[in-house]
Amino acid sequence: MTLPGWQFLAAIGLVELQNKKFKYLKFVYRLLIIEIIIFLFTYFLWYPKAFAKDWQYGYK
């Protein structure tokens, strides 16, 4: 019953974001790059060392 209200608020937010996108575009790109770097570090460097025993790495 309240879904159209939330959709309306989301649409207003998207329109406002589109109108101000040039102001925040650099911030969003920087935030995205930082998040990708954190993900890649966690996925390729930290996770294999932290959870190797759970995957029984090195055992036959």
C-alpha positions in Angstrom: 0.0 0.0 0.0 2.8 2.4 0.7 5.0 1.4 -2.2 3.9 4.2 -4.5 5.0 6.7 -1.9 8.5 5.2 -1.7 8.7 5.1 -5.4 7.8 8.8 -5.6 10.4 9.7 -3.1 13.1 7.6 -4.9 12.2 9.3 -8.2 12.5 12.8 -6.6 15.9 11.8 -5.2 17.1 10.5 -8.6 16.0 13.7 -10.4 17.8 15.8 -7.8 20.9 13.7 -8.1 20.8 14.0 -11.8 20.5 17.8 -11.6 23.5 18.0 -9.2 25.5 15.1 -10.7 28.4 17.3 -11.9 28.9 18.6 -8.5 29.2 15.2 -6.9 30.6 13.2 -9.8 34.2 13.4 -8.7 33.3 12.4 -5.2 31.3 9.4 -6.4 34.2 8.3 -8.7 36.7 8.6 -5.9 34.5 6.6 -3.5 34.0 4.0 -6.2 37.7 3.6 -6.8 38.4 3.3 -3.1 35.7 0.6 -2.7 37.1 -1.3 -5.7 40.7 -1.2 -4.2 39.4 -2.4 -0.8 37.5 -5.2 -2.5 40.5 -6.3 -4.5 42.8 -6.2 -1.5 40.4 -8.3 0.5 39.6 -10.8 -2.2 43.2 -11.5 -3.5 45.5 -10.8 -0.5 43.7 -11.1 2.8 41.0 -13.8 2.2 43.3 -16.5 0.9 45.6 -16.2 3.9 42.9 -15.9 6.5 40.8 -18.8 5.3 43.2 -21.2 3.7 42.7 -23.8 6.5 38.9 -23.7 5.9 39.4 -24.7 2.3 42.0 -27.3 3.4 44.6 -25.7 1.2 47.7 -27.9 0.9 46.0 -31.1 2.0 45.3 -34.1 -0.1 
